[in-house]
Amino acid sequence: MEDACCPQKNIQEHHDLDYLAGTWSEKEKKEFDSTLKKMRTIDMEMWK
């Protein structure tokens, strides 16, 4: 029960993708951030 209510106590650290960190160019980062921003926009008309 405690695991279900307090998942932060069961955090496992993984390093299998560490080699990917920092491999994007600044242009790629900006494009990715821009795309995410568009996807995270809430269309209030759709939710009425």
C-alpha positions, 0 to 999 in steps of 0.5 A: 500500500505504501508503494502505491501512495508514495512512489517517490520512495521507489525511484530507481536510477538508470544510466542506460541512455546517459550517452544521449545526454547533451548530443543535440545541437542548439538548433535541434533543442530549439526545434524540439522545445518549440514542438513540445510547446505547440503540443502542450497548448490547450485548445479551450474551445475544444474543452467547452 
